[in-house]
Amino acid sequence: MANIPFMRLDRQFEAHKGQFMDAVEQVFSHGRVLQGPEVAALEERLAAFFGLGRAAAVGSGTDALVLALRALGLEPGHKVAVTSLSFVASASAIVLAGGVPVFVDPTPGHLLAREDMILDLVRSGRVDGVVAVHLYGQMAELEEIYGQARKRGLFVIEDAAQALGATRNGYAPGRFSDATCLSFDPTKVIGAQGSGGMVLSNDQKLIETVKRLRYHGHAGNRVYTEIGHNSQLATVQAALIKVKMDHEQAWRERRQQIAARYDQALNDLAFASALPVRPGNTHIRHKYVIDVPQGRDDLAAHLKAQGVGVSVHYSMPLFEQPCLRGRCEVYGDASEVKRAVNRVLSLPIYPELTDLEVDAVCRALAEFEA
């Protein structure tokens, strides 16, 4: 029987241990463990990577969303359109910033948020902004949404936590939004050895506001001009993330190789299929999600019995999460998200998977009796 965990960060460490330990030693040697030079260097590197002018590193992807919402002027009670199929932080950040999530359905197939629903909300004035989530490793289409939002004085934030390295029509996240938010959670394609996040934008004033908010509203000389947070990215985490960025392209290409092998295996199966890649998208395969119309839980149990780690992204609509009940609105009948949460299943996909392990996953899929 195989033994293929859903994640293997230990292998990543073993493969690059020397680089990681050198980066840690450098930080501990100079002693600036908060707001050290590695933080500014990472901000510059990520801004250049996304083709944006400014960046502010923060303590988590959730904080990135909260601080971006605050910097863009979200007021208590303001409503924000967001997908109903994502990690809870895409919506809980709106609540933490004082707003009300307005959930829209995902699109059948790729499961990105329905653009027609978001456009309806924007044009009708029923929302004050949009948090657009790039899901599983591919990007949503935002050009028309952003154009309509700008006409009406509304903001658009990209939750690009799952899309570092992705492009749509050749453009990285950030071209059609006011701010782009990243997460460096260890589950992400470029993760900290802990937590971290970043806000990126071409708006210098916005980034300056985020930098004040990330440390108690500090404006310099021990003067605090607004109520802020303590959301600093530890210098050692910035150093480690910077090391990992050196491997981003190679790791992305390896995930795409694994995905191609899974695609091939699924072509021969009647009970499951891969989620489609939207035309115009470069998919980074942050997650490899399959659609199982019948018997998803039986397939998951079968794979686990064969030693293959699997997960479900995501197991319930966000508006059903206890922490969001009574704090949100739902636009439409939510029929697609209710369908999707019972059908999606994620297979292991990380660069350190061996070819033999990928083949073992494919064999385990083929041996399932639907």
Summary of the structure (lengths in Angstrom):
residues: 370
radius of gyration: 20.6
end to end distance: 20.2
largest distance: 67.6
contacts: 1297
relative contact order: 0.18
helix: 39%
strand: 18%
